């Protein structure tokens, strides 16, 4: 403790901000990891496939909203989507699910609600933005892009089959999956919290204020930041809340909506199964829709 007294005040301030964000975010990451682990063991894509509607547009809606029942962050969504596609779930259902599941599930919405001082506004507009993106993606894949978006001959991702496991072993496997996800996502959370704390302490406020004066530039900057940080969707709201005073409502909303959809982890996993052309279309559609959505929110 005596050694800390000799550190510069800015380092101590950054450390305090880092710890405050971490303490707020960790419980939500833990809860999300636990629920995700049990979903991995007890719920299979077959269960979802059995309840798919027959109508194409209703399938798009189904894919856009079913994520509410999957309290998992984006880290585990791509393997689930690949499994759904292997089970012949249409792309215009699976891809909207990929876009909304990490955002509209109860854990993430409650984390967003809490991070912004128990404000329903941010949680509501975040959910609406993700649903809008999902609908556009679904319509694009269902009515415009009719070619296959999957790579030919792509090897299936490693998946787990717990159907033959005893009841007690299933519980144990659920906790094992939860622990793996917690530590896997926790490292990204640590980096994000550290980055946010350093931004608040060391980047001149005048520079950020100058950027935030232009809504379009600020939105693009926060979208890029969300991609670079690749935060867990159960914790990114706390990072966004810490930057709200600097950037304002619309750029932070762009950060919250695009982060779970386009991040480094997901793109690497998507590259395994999806054609590069579709990945570029995926990034382009999401970026354009979110930019327009947030510009409208900002009163541009």
N, C-alpha and C positions, 0 to 999 in steps of 0.2 A: 504493500500500500504506500510505503514511503517513496518508492520509486516512481509511482504514478504522479506524485506531487511535482516532480521535476519535468514532466512532460509539458509541451506547449498547450496553452488553453484550447487551441483549435482542435488538437488531437483528442483531448478530453471531451470536448463538445461533440465531436464526430462519434466518439465511442458511446456517449450517452444516447445520442439519436439512434445509433445502430441497435443498441440493446432495447430501447423502447419499441422500435418497430418489430424486432425479433420476438419480444415477449407478447406483443399483441397478435402476431401472425401464427406462432407455433401451435397454439391449441387447435386452430382451424385446419392446419396441415395434418396434425395428428388425427383429428376426427375424420377428415376426408380419407386419410390413408387406411384407417380401420374399416370404414364402410366400403372403400374400394376393394380391400382384401376379401371381404365377405362376398361382395358381388362377383369377384373373380372366381370364387370357389362354388358359389351356390346358384348363380344365374348364368345361363348360357345364351349365346346368340339364337339358338333354336327357339327359346321361349319368346323372343321378340318376333322372330320370323312367323310364328304361328298366328300372331294377332295382326299381321299386316292387312290394311284395307285393300280392296280390289281396285278402287279408282286411283288413277295416277296422281291427280292433284291431292287427294286425301293422303296418299302415301308420302307426298312431299311434306304435308302438314304433320303427319305422324312422325317422320324423321326429325322435323324441326322441334317438336315438343316432347318427344319421348325422353330426351336428355334430362328432363326434370326428375326422372326416376333413377338416374345414374349419378349418385353423388361422388364423382371421381374427377380429379383434375385432368388436364389435357395430356399428362404424361402417359396415361394408359389408354387413351382413346384410339389412337391409330391402330394398335393391334386388334382392338375390338372391332373396328370398322373393317379391317382386312378379313376378319373372321366372318363378319356379316356378309361381305361380298362373296366369300367362298361358299356361303350358304344360299347364294343366289338372291340375296336382298338387292334390289335395284340401286344403282348408283345415286339416283335422285332421291332416295330415302337415306342411304348410308352417309352421303357427304353432308347433307344438312345436319344429321346427327353429329357428325364430326365437328361441325361449326358451333353448335349450340350446347352440346352436352357439358363442356367444361365451364359454361357460363350460367345457364339457367337452372342448374341443380340447386337444391335448398341450401347446401353447405356454402357454396360460393355466394349465393344471394345474401345469406345471413352474414357472411364475412364482410361483404360489401356494405351492407346496412350498418354493421358495427364500426367498420373502419372510418366511415364518414359521419361519425357522431350520431348514430341511430337515425340516419336520414334515408327515407324510402326512395327519395328522388334518384339517387345514383344507382341503386339496385334496379329500379324500374326502367330507367333509360338504358342501363347496361343490358338488361334482358331484351328490351325492345330492339336495340341495335343488333344484337346477335341473331334474333329471330328474323329480322329484315334481311340480314346477310344470308341466312340459311334459306329463306324463301327464294331469293334471287339465284342462289346456287342450284337449288332444286329445280326451278323453272328452266334454267340454262341447261342442266343435264337431262331433264325430262322432255323438253320440247325443242331444244336447239342443237345441243351436242349429242348426237346419237351414236358416235363411234365409241369403241371401247377405250376407257381411260386407264386400263390396267396393262402393265407390261406383259408381253407374251412369254410364257415359260418361267415367270418369276417363282422362285421357291417360296413355299409358305413360311410365314413367321413361326417361331417357336411358340407353341401354345401348350397349355396344361389341361389334362383331362382328369377331373376329380370324380367322375361318375362311379368308379369302382372302389372309391376310398370309403372306409368306415366313417360313421358319424363323428366319432371323437377325433379321428385323424383329419377330417374336413375342417373342424374347428382349429386344429393346430396349423393346418395349411393356410387357413384364412389369416391367422396372426402372422405367419411367416411372410405371406404376400404383403400384408400391411407394413411389416417392419422394412421389407425391401423397398417398398414405395416411399416410405417415410424418409429413409436415408438417401434414396435416389433424388427425391425432390428437395430435400433439406439443403443440399449443397447449392442448388440454384437459388434458394431463398436467402442463404447467407450472403452469396455474392450480390444479390439484388439489394438487400438491406445495406450492405457495405457501400455499394455504389450510390444509393439514395442519400446516405448520410454524408458521404464525401461531396456530393453535388451541393447539398445544402450549406456545407461549411466552407468549401474551397472555391467553388465557382462564383465569380462576382455576381451579385444580384442584378446589377445594371445590365450585364450581358443577357441574362435570362429574361429580364423584363423587356429588353429590346426585342428579343425573339418572340416573346409572347404577345407583343403589340400587334403582330400580324397573325390573325387566326389561322390562316392557311399554313404558314410556315411552322407555327407552333404545333398544329395538328400533325403535320408530317414528321416533325422532330420527335414527338411523343410516340408516334407509330414506330419509328425507327428504334427508339429507345426500348419499346416493348419487345421488339424482335431481338435486339441484342441481349437484353437481360434474360429473356426466356424464363420468366418466373412461373411458379405454380399458380394456377388460377385461384387457389384457396388463400393465397397470401398477397397477390399483386395489388389488391385494393388498398392494403396498408402502405405500400410503396406509393401508389397514386395519391392517397390522402396526404402523405407527407410532402408532395409536390404541388398540391392544389393551390396554395396561396401564390405560388410563383407563376404557374401556367394558366390557371383558370379552368372553368368547367368543361368546355368543348375539347380542348387538347387532352385533358385527363380522361374524358369519356372515350376518346379514340384509343388511348393507352389501355383502358380497361377492356374494350371490346375486341381489339385486334390481337392483344397479347396471347390469349388462349388459342387463337385460331392459327396464327402464323408465328412460330418460334423455331429456333434452331433445332431443338430436339425433334419436333414433329416433322419438319421438312426432311431431316435425315432419315426418319422412319418411313415417310411417304415415298422417298426416292427408291426405296427397296421394291415397292409394288406398283407405283403409279408412273405413267409416262411423263417425261419431262415437260412435254407440251401442256399436259393437263395441270401440272404443278404450277407452271407459269400462269395459266388461265385462272387457277385457284387463287394465287396471290394477287393477280390483277383485279379480279372481280371483288374480292374482299377489300382491297385497298381503296378502290374507287367508291364502293358503296359506303364504307365507313367514313371516308373523307367527306362525301356529300352529306351524310347523316349528321356528322358533327358540325359541319359548317351551318347547317340548318338549325341545329341546337344552339349554336353560338350567335345566331341572328345575323349571319353574314349576308 
